[in-house]
Structures are given as C-alpha cells and as structure tokens.
Amino acid sequence: MKRSKKYFTTIGSSMAVMLYTAQGAFAEVGTDIYDGTTSASTINTAMDTILKIVGGIGASVFALAFMVIGLFLAFGSLNPQKTSVLWKAFFCCGGAAFVFFMAYALPAMIKGMAQ
C-alpha cells in the first residue's frame, strides 16, 4: 500500500507540474490564431488537414477491424485461449478507433471553444 501511495503521489505531482507549465506556455495565445486574417491561418489549415486525414484513416481502419473481430467473436466457434486473445484485440481496436476519431473531431471542437 505504501509503495502504490508513493507512486500515485509522484504521478499526481508530475501531472500538476505539466499542467502548470502548459498553462503558462499557452497563456499568451489568443483567439486570433483561429481567424483567417493572420499568417498562422496557413499553419492552422495545414494542421487541420493533416489531423483530418490521419484521424479519418485511422478511425476507419480500426473501426473496420473492430467490426471484423466482433464478427469472429459472435459467429466463430473458438477455443477459450483464442477467445481471450480476440477479446483483448476487440477492446484495443475499439479504443484505438475512439482515439483516432477524437483526433479527427478535436480541431473543430477547439476552434468552437476558442471563438
């Protein structure tokens, strides 16, 4: 118990330092980076395009893998050893699809919150 308490205290303090540093780094960033009049709009547009392409492809691939593994689990007559591997893959592919979908949707959400 003592060891895990020390571990969680260390992780918590590290996260607090990271959040404080990130807040200081982004404190001076205004909402003007999201309008189309600044020179940062070209960087913003390129970043949006890259995130949409990578997020869309990744979400599509992992969602397809999630569905295929689900079909194997539903209709396959597998022994218990293979089933446990498939369940792990099923949940990992679902999580990865969620992460890539959030990468696809995140830029639009941040723009909406900033304006």
DRENRO-67807 format. One record per residue: chain; x, y, z of N, C-alpha, C in turn. Coordinates in steps of 0.001 Angstrom, whole numbers, plus 500000, padded with zeros to 6 digits. Example, Ala and Ser with C-alpha at 12.3 -4.5 7.8 and 13.67 -1.06 7.14 Angstrom:
BEGIN
  c     n_X     n_Y     n_Z    ca_X    ca_Y    ca_Z     c_X     c_Y     c_Z
  A  513190  494310  507800  512300  495500  507800  513200  496700  507800
  A  512850  497750  507080  513670  498940  507140  512900  500030  507870
This chain:
BEGIN
  c     n_X     n_Y     n_Z    ca_X    ca_Y    ca_Z     c_X     c_Y     c_Z
  A  500828  498805  500000  500000  500000  500000  500869  501255  500000
  A  501947  501185  500779  502822  502345  500871  503463  502671  499530
  A  503844  501625  498810  504511  501822  497532  503559  502434  496497
  A  502316  501957  496447  501365  502497  495483  500984  503934  495827
  A  500936  504253  497108  500622  505627  497510  501727  506573  497036
  A  502973  506140  497172  504091  506954  496711  504050  507109  495191
  A  503695  506036  494501  503598  506063  493043  502540  507067  492593
  A  501340  507001  493195  500271  507911  492809  500588  509357  493185
  A  501294  509558  494271  501699  510913  494649  502684  511471  493630
  A  503626  510639  493198  504600  511071  492202  503922  511388  490868
  A  503013  510521  490435  502293  510760  489181  501455  512027  489269
  A  500768  512215  490397  499934  513407  490570  500737  514685  490545
  A  501884  514684  491222  502705  515894  491225  503305  516159  489841
  A  503663  515102  489122  504186  515280  487767  503126  515874  486841
  A  501905  515390  486969  500830  515923  486144  500544  517382  486495
  A  500608  517727  487774  500378  519109  488179  501436  520029  487583
  A  502683  519601  487583  503764  520408  487015  503561  520558  485498
  A  503174  519473  484813  502949  519548  483377  501800  520490  483049
  A  500712  520411  483803  499574  521286  483535  499914  522744  483812
  A  500677  522995  484876  501074  524367  485187  501969  524924  484081
  A  502890  524104  483584  503776  524531  482503  502986  524779  481218
  A  502048  523898  480898  501240  524078  479697  500380  525330  479795
  A  499849  525597  480969  499043  526802  481148  499886  528052  480923
  A  501102  528052  481432  501984  529194  481228  502403  529356  479778
  A  502582  528227  479087  503008  528297  477691  501901  528818  476787
  A  500664  528467  477090  499554  528858  476228  498766  530049  476752
  A  499237  530694  477798  498501  531821  478363  498459  533011  477408
  A  499497  533163  476604  499571  534320  475722  498929  534068  474361
  A  498498  532863  474101  497873  532551  472825  496440  533046  472871
  A  496087  533878  471943  494738  534419  471885  493893  533689  470873
  A  492703  534187  470652  491807  533556  469683  492093  534018  468266
  A  493042  534927  468083  493327  535425  466744  493993  534385  465850
  A  494503  533283  466427  495110  532257  465583  494063  531475  464831
  A  492795  531609  465211  491751  530836  464556  491010  531616  463487
  A  491267  532889  463354  490584  533616  462277  491439  533560  461010
  A  490883  533957  459908  491573  533806  458639  492447  534974  458251
  A  492685  535930  459156  493424  537123  458786  494892  537065  459154
  A  495308  536140  459967  496701  536107  460406  497509  535148  459549
  A  498806  535235  459682  499679  534336  458933  499642  532927  459519
  A  499157  532804  460731  499061  531478  461341  497921  530662  460748
  A  497063  531286  459969  495937  530538  459409  496401  529478  458411
  A  497535  529709  457725  498037  528672  456816  498529  527464  457599
  A  499189  527717  458719  499630  526612  459573  498413  525905  460151
  A  497438  526686  460574  496225  526125  461144  495492  525253  460128
  A  495392  525708  458902  494708  524947  457860  495471  523662  457544
  A  496787  523753  457456  497591  522558  457182  497468  521548  458317
  A  497490  522029  459553  497360  521129  460698  495990  520469  460726
  A  494943  521233  460415  493597  520664  460351  493516  519579  459278
  A  494107  519842  458130  494073  518869  457043  494796  517584  457423
  A  495970  517722  458011  496749  516548  458421  495994  515751  459478
  A  495435  516441  460482  494696  515732  461531  493446  515053  460987
  A  492768  515688  460049  491564  515083  459466  491926  513841  458644
  A  493020  513898  457886  493423  512750  457077  493864  511591  457964
  A  494775  511860  458892  495295  510800  459763  494188  510254  460661
  A  493405  511143  461258  492322  510699  462133  491251  509931  461394
  A  490901  510376  460202  489881  509687  459424  490312  508304  458972
  A  491536  508198  458473  492040  506902  458027  492194  505957  459215
  A  492773  506437  460295  492966  505593  461476  491655  505133  462078
  A  490691  506045  462182  489386  505663  462731  488695  504659  461826
  A  488800  504837  460526  488169  503892  459593  488791  502503  459688
  A  490113  502450  459724  490805  501155  459772  490487  500424  461075
  A  490585  501121  462197  490352  500458  463476  488877  500133  463690
  A  487975  500947  463169  486554  500614  463262  486240  499366  462433
  A  486841  499257  461267  486657  498057  460448  487216  496823  461156
  A  488403  496953  461736  488988  495832  462490  488107  495472  463685
  A  487544  496465  464344  486643  496253  465476  485428  495431  465037
  A  484864  495767  463880  483690  495042  463378  484043  493614  462960
  A  485179  493431  462310  485582  492092  461872  485851  491198  463077
  A  486548  491709  464063  486815  490919  465269  485514  490614  466001
  A  484592  491562  466005  483285  491310  466607  482540  490187  465907
  A  482645  490134  464579  482022  489033  463832  482673  487689  464166
  A  483990  487684  464295  484667  486443  464689  484220  485998  466077
  A  484077  486947  466986  483629  486594  468337  482182  486101  468337
  A  481341  486700  467518  479931  486347  467523  479663  485006  466827
  A  480302  484763  465715  479963  483589  464913  481033  482507  464902
  A  482169  482779  465447  483232  481778  465428  483112  480820  466595
  A  483432  479567  466345  483467  478581  467435  484939  478391  467793
  A  485376  479177  468726  486793  479203  469078  487005  478548  470435
  A  488198  478064  470637  488515  477563  471969  488765  478752  472904
  A  488734  478548  474203  488857  479669  475156  490168  480461  475041
  A  491243  479812  474646  492508  480537  474522  492447  481575  473403
  A  491913  481210  472264  491802  482156  471158  490760  483231  471451
  A  489727  482868  472188  488694  483842  472521  489254  484958  473396
  A  490105  484627  474350  490668  485667  475221  491554  486624  474428
  A  492286  486106  473457  493116  486972  472614  492236  487884  471769
  A  491148  487326  471247  490248  488138  470430  489542  489213  471250
  A  489176  488898  472493  488533  489924  473323  489496  491084  473593
  A  490743  490770  473837  491740  491827  474045  491885  492679  472781
  A  491965  492022  471642  492083  492752  470376  490833  493575  470107
  A  489668  493036  470471  488397  493729  470271  488377  495050  471032
  A  488737  495001  472306  488722  496224  473109  489841  497188  472718
  A  490991  496667  472325  492085  497545  471882  491718  498263  470581
  A  491105  497563  469657  490698  498199  468397  489595  499220  468637
  A  488684  498932  469547  487646  499911  469892  488242  501163  470498
  A  489208  500994  471399  489871  502155  471999  490666  502951  470979
  A  491364  502256  470101  492144  502953  469079  491236  503708  468112
  A  490097  503110  467755  489150  503809  466872  488632  505070  467547
  A  488370  504995  468852  487909  506164  469596  488975  507260  469618
  A  490220  506888  469849  491310  507867  469895  491470  508554  468533
  A  491451  507787  467450  491588  508388  466131  490378  509243  465765
  A  489191  508823  466180  488016  509644  465917  488106  510959  466676
  A  488620  510940  467895  488788  512182  468651  489845  513072  467995
  A  490881  512480  467423  491871  513274  466693  491235  513921  465471
  A  490266  513246  464887  489552  513800  463730  488632  514942  464159
  A  487968  514792  465294  486965  515771  465725  487529  516896  466589
  A  488691  516723  467149  489224  517684  468125  489498  519073  467566
  A  490093  519248  466391  490374  520617  465926  489123  521482  465809
  A  488045  520923  465328  486807  521701  465203  486257  522070  466575
  A  486386  521162  467555  485908  521453  468906  486727  522570  469550
  A  488022  522542  469361  488868  523582  469953  488574  524931  469330
  A  488389  524952  468029  488037  526222  467361  486723  526758  467878
  A  485738  525887  468064  484441  526318  468564  484523  526861  469982
  A  485369  526278  470821  485519  526758  472194  486291  528060  472230
  A  487226  528263  471318  488076  529458  471356  487388  530689  470822
  A  486398  530533  469983  485770  531709  469371  484589  532189  470169
